[in-house]
């Protein structure tokens, strides 16, 4: 008879938890030991990390949007300068 380890049991639980959904579980909760404070502590830590990442992404998007707005505001001036340069090249 084959010996089933804790890792085998966790992997099987992960497969059962995601059966039919087409995705794999991270196993985050399956690996929550009492030494880590259990499920609640692991979830709080994961939420803290996700919140930090979300803030960073939001900040980056704000910067991208500000740069795009500046580019769009300058577009007419740039087109006018291009026309002037092209006119100088023709002369």
C-alpha positions as CSV (number, residue, x, y, z in Angstrom):
1,X,0.0,0.0,0.0
2,X,1.3,3.4,-0.9
3,X,2.1,5.9,1.8
4,X,0.2,9.2,1.5
5,X,2.2,12.3,2.7
6,X,0.9,15.6,3.9
7,X,2.1,17.2,0.6
8,X,0.1,14.6,-1.4
9,X,-3.0,15.3,0.7
10,X,-2.6,19.1,0.2
11,X,-2.1,18.7,-3.6
12,X,-5.2,16.5,-3.8
13,X,-7.2,19.1,-1.8
14,X,-6.0,21.8,-4.2
15,X,-7.1,19.8,-7.2
16,X,-10.5,19.1,-5.6
17,X,-11.0,22.7,-4.7
18,X,-10.5,23.8,-8.3
19,X,-12.0,20.8,-10.1
20,X,-14.1,22.0,-13.0
21,X,-13.1,25.6,-12.7
22,X,-10.1,25.3,-15.1
23,X,-7.7,27.0,-12.7
24,X,-5.3,25.9,-10.0
25,X,-5.4,27.0,-6.5
26,X,-2.4,28.8,-5.0
27,X,-2.6,26.5,-2.1
28,X,-2.4,29.6,0.2
29,X,-5.0,28.3,2.7
30,X,-3.9,24.7,2.5
31,X,-0.5,25.7,3.7
32,X,-1.7,27.8,6.6
33,X,-0.2,26.2,9.7
34,X,-1.1,27.1,13.2
35,X,2.4,28.4,13.6
36,X,1.6,31.0,11.1
37,X,-1.6,31.9,13.0
38,X,-3.7,29.9,10.7
39,X,-6.0,30.9,7.9
40,X,-6.8,34.4,9.2
41,X,-3.2,35.6,9.5
42,X,-2.3,34.2,6.0
43,X,-5.3,35.9,4.5
44,X,-4.5,39.2,6.2
45,X,-0.9,39.1,5.0
46,X,-2.0,38.2,1.4
47,X,-4.5,41.1,1.5
48,X,-1.8,43.5,2.7
49,X,0.5,42.5,-0.1
50,X,-2.3,42.7,-2.7
51,X,-3.3,46.2,-1.4
52,X,0.3,47.4,-1.8
53,X,0.5,46.1,-5.3
54,X,-2.8,47.6,-6.2
55,X,-1.7,51.0,-4.9
56,X,1.5,50.8,-6.9
57,X,-0.4,49.9,-10.1
58,X,-2.9,52.7,-9.5
59,X,0.0,55.2,-9.0
60,X,1.7,54.0,-12.3
61,X,-1.6,54.4,-14.2
62,X,-2.1,57.9,-12.9
63,X,1.4,58.8,-14.1
64,X,0.8,57.3,-17.5
65,X,-2.5,59.2,-17.8
66,X,-0.9,62.5,-16.8
67,X,1.8,61.9,-19.5
68,X,-0.7,61.1,-22.1
69,X,-2.7,64.2,-21.3
70,X,0.4,66.4,-21.6
71,X,1.2,64.8,-24.9
72,X,-2.3,65.4,-26.2
73,X,-2.2,69.1,-25.0
74,X,1.1,69.6,-26.9
75,X,0.1,67.8,-30.0
76,X,-1.1,70.9,-31.9
77,X,2.1,72.8,-31.0
78,X,4.2,70.0,-32.2
79,X,2.3,69.7,-35.5
80,X,2.8,73.5,-36.0
81,X,6.5,73.2,-35.3
82,X,6.7,70.3,-37.8
83,X,5.1,72.4,-40.5
84,X,7.5,75.2,-39.8
85,X,10.5,72.9,-40.0
86,X,9.2,71.3,-43.2
87,X,8.8,74.8,-44.7
88,X,12.4,75.6,-43.8
89,X,13.6,72.4,-45.4
90,X,11.9,73.3,-48.7
91,X,13.5,76.7,-48.9
